[in-house]
Amino acid sequence: PTAVNLQHALGRMLEAAKAGDEKTLGARLAEAALDYYRDDLAFNARMAELGAALLKPDSRVITHCNAGALATAGIGTALGMIRAGFLSGKISHVYPCETRPYLQGSRLTLWELMQAGIPATLITDNMAAHLMKTVKIDAVIVGSDRIAANADVCNKIGTYGLAILAKHHGVAFYVVAPSATVDFSTASGDLIPIEERSVLEVVEVFGVPIAPKGAKARHFAFDVTPHELVTAIVTEKGVVSPVDGPTLRKVVASEC
């Protein structure tokens, strides 16, 4: 219920399905899927270029969850910006958070970084504050599952905490997401439904108990970062800065 990109993709496919008779249904759906794929490739590349331009040379960055090639049709959103930053000399090292409880950061993002030859060091989620205090961190780069009309950003649980830490330590906080992630029908982040998943992912790790038998737990899959904590939102339409509702609407309404 939290992410909107799948709904956007399904909407495109339904439009194609209704655009003709049953005889050509398969062909229409195939072409619509390929169009969506091509758009994603182009949008990822554009966001990577725009995002990398925001970084200082030799930046050290933190990222959270997975917003790379495993999550998109292209090079990724947040990880696409990181790839472009590394290739252009803007990024020297990446610290992916493990992203408890499902460990997307350690299982997916770190693997992608290693495959791409990008220097990376895994950290647990609760190490980020210490790292910002003791190691020069220049930016936090994350993706998003839904952006509200006022530019509040919803992403994997733990993102809000990183944004607060970044604000305290004077670290830039960048969100990279295509314009399809923006939901103007949701006025603010407070109205975004937050998915709750199985508590077993909290009290167990791959079936191995890490809490006492019968322990209660909560598993919020996402959280919302207020737009005031975001330095810039990078979309394929352009960079949203300052981050607020009017600027977001102006950028998203523009032509690519």
N, C-alpha and C positions, 0 to 999 in steps of 0.2 A: 504493500500500500504506500510505501514511502517514495520509491524511485518513479520517475516519469518517462524516462527514455524508452522503456519497453512499450508503454502506452502510446508514445509517439510513433514508434515503429509499426505497431499494430494498426494504428490509424491510417498510416500510409498504405499498408497492405489491404485494409478494408476498402479504401478508396479505389484501389486498383481492381479489387474483386468485383465491385459494383459498377465498374466502368464498361462492361460489355456482357456478352452472353457466356454460357457455360462452355461452349466449344473452345473458346480462347482463354478460359480462366487460368489454366496452368501457365501459359506463355506470359500472360499479364502479370501474374504473381512472381514469376521468375525474373522478369524484367524489372519489376518494382523492387525486388530484393537486391538485384545487382545495382540499381540506381542508389539505393540506400547505402550499400557497401561502398560504392564509389564516392558518395558524399562523405562518408565517415573517413575514408582515406584522405580526402582533400582537407576536410575540417581539422583532422589530427595534425596534418602537416602545417597548416596555417597557424593553429594555436601554438604549436611548438616554436615556430619562427617568432611569433609575437611575444611569447613568454620568455624565450631566451634573451631577447633584446632588453628585458627589464633587469636582468641580473648583472652583478658586478663580476669582473674577471676573477677566476680562481675561487668562486663561492663554495662554501660548504653548506649543504642543505639537508633538511630532514623531510621525509615523506611518510605518509600514513596510509595503510590499506593498499589495495592494488588498483591503479588506474593506468594500466599499461596495455601492451598488445594482447594480453590474455583477456582483457575486459572490453576491448573494442575491435573494430575491423582493421584499424591502422596501428600506428606506433603508440597509441595511448594519448591520454589527456595530460595528467600531471607527469606521467613518466615520459611522455612525448616531449614535454618542455625540458625535462631533465636530460633526455638523450640529445636534444638539440643544443642545450647548454653545454654539455660535455664536449660535443664535437666542435663547438665554436670557442672552446677555452674559457667558458663562463663558469663551469662547474668543475671542481677538482675532487670532490668527495661527497658521497651520499650516505646518509644514515637512515635506513628504513626502519620504522618501528615494527615490532613483531605483529601488532594489531590483534591483541586478545579480544574475544576468546577463540576466534576461528583461525587466527594466525595467517591471514592473507599476506601480511608483510613479509614474514619469514618464509612462507611456502611458495609465494608467487612473485612478489616484487623483487626480493633479493635474488631469486633465480633469474629473473629477466635482466637485472643489472649485471649479474655475473656473466650471463650469456653475451651481453653487449660489451663486455670488457670495461665497464664503468667501475672505478674504485668505490667499494661499498662496505660498510660495517654495520651489521645488525645490532640494534639496541632493543631492550625491552621497553614497553610503553612508559613505565615509570622512571626511566633514565633520562627522558628528554629534558626535564628541568635542569638536572645536574649538568647535562651536556651543554645547554645554552649558557650556563653560568661559567663553566670551566674551559670550554672549547669555543673558538670563534665560529658561531653559526650565523650565516648570512640570510637564510630564507627557509621558510617552511612552504612546501609545495604539495597541494592536495587536489583531489578531484571533487565532484559533487554528484549527489543523486537527485537533488531538487533544489532550485533556487527560487525563493519567494519573490513576489512583486517588489517588496521593499529592499531586496538584495540580501536578505538573510540566507545563509547557506546551510543546507543539510548534507551531512556526509557521515561516513562510518563513525561509530561510537569512539570517542577519544579525540576527535577533531576539535571540539569546543575547548577542551583542556589545553591542547596544543596552541590554540589561538590566544588564550589567556596568557600562557607562558611566553609566547612570542611578543605579545604587547608589553609585558613587564620587562623583557630583556632587550627591547628595541630591535627585534628581528622581523623582517618583512614576512607577511603572510599572504601567499598567492593561491587563488583557486582557479583551476583550469577546467572548463566544461563547455560543451557546445551549447548553442542557443536553444536547442531542443530541451535542455535541462531546466530552462527558465519556465516557471509556471505563474503566469500573470493572474490566474484565477485564485491563487492563494496569496492573500494580502501580506502575511508575515510568516516568519518561521514558527510562530506559536501555533499556527493552524495546520502545520504539516503533520500527518499521522505518523507516529513512530512505531515501526514494526518491533514486536517482541518475539524472540525465537526461543527454541528449546533451552531450558535451564541445564540440560545435560551437557551442553557445550561449555558451561561455566563450572560445573562440579566434576566434569570429567575431561580428560584430554585423550581423544581417540579411543574411548572406551575404558580408559584407566582412571579410577576414582582419584581425585585430588582433594576431596572434602569429605567430612564424616557422612556416613550413611544416613539418609533422611534429611540432609541439609537443604534449607530453602535458598533460593537464589533468584535474581532478576537478570534478564538478558535483553537489554535494549540494543537493537542493532545499529541505530543511528542516533546522532544528536544534532542540534542546531547551533550554528555559530552566528551571533548577531553581526550585521553588516559593518558595524562600527569597528570591529576587530580585524576586518579584511583590508589588506593594502590595495589589492586589485583583483578583479575577476577577468580572466582571459577567455574570450570566446572566439569563434572563427569570424565573427562580425567585427571584432575589435576588442580593445582593452577598456574595461569599465573602471574608471578612476576619476573622481572620487567614487567610492562604492556607496551608492544610494539608489532609491527607486527611480527617480527621474533620469539619472545617468544610465542606469541599466536599460530602461525602456528606450532611450534615445539610441544606444549602441545596438541593441537587438533589433530595433525597427529599421536600421540602416541596411543598405545593400552591401553584400560581400565585396 
